[in-house]
């Protein structure tokens, strides 16, 4: 049976969205920190990783919620 988008997201959808956002940001910051430590460029790359993580989180959020828009 197909899910009715007009009924709104379920709790599991929201938990999955939160986990996706947290994972994207954590991977971005972690990858930036690791790369910054490996190359000696420090926090500049960490902030770049944060930016990429935020962009990935926004894109993933849009994909997950576009059926409710």
N, C-alpha and C positions, 0 to 999 in steps of 0.2 A: 504494500500500500504506500502511495506517495505521501510525503510530508506536506502539510498545508502551510505555506510561508506566512499566511495572514494571521496565524495563531501566535506568531512570535517565537523567538528562540527558547529552547529548553535549557534547563540548568546544565546539562552535560555539554551543550553547545557553548555556553558561556565559560565553563571550566576549560574546555578545549581551546577556546580563544585566548584565555588568560595564559595558559601553558604555552601556546604558540608565541605570543608576544614576549613572554619571559624568556623563552628559549632563544628567540631571534636576538634579543638584546644581550643575553648572556654570551651567546656564541660570538657576537660582534665584538663585545668588550674583551672577552677572553682571547679571541684570535688577535685582536689589536695589541693586547698586552704581550702576548707571546711573541708576535712579530716585532714589536718595539723592543723587547728584551733581547731578541736574537740579533737585531740589527744595530742596537745601541741608540735608536732614535727616541726612545722614551715615550712620554705621554702623548706626543703628537699623533703617533700611529694608534694609540689607544683611543683617542678621541675620534679619529677617522673610523675606527672599528665601531665605536658607539654610533656614529652617524649612519654607517651602513646597516647596523643592526636595527636602528629606528626606521630606516627606509624599508627594510625587509619586513619588519613588524607591521608597518602601515599597509604594505602590499598584501601580506598574508591576512590581515584583518579585513581588508576590502574583499578579498576572495571569499572569506568565510561569511561575511554579512551581506553580500550583494543580493542574495535571494530574499532578504527581508526588506530591502529598500523599495 
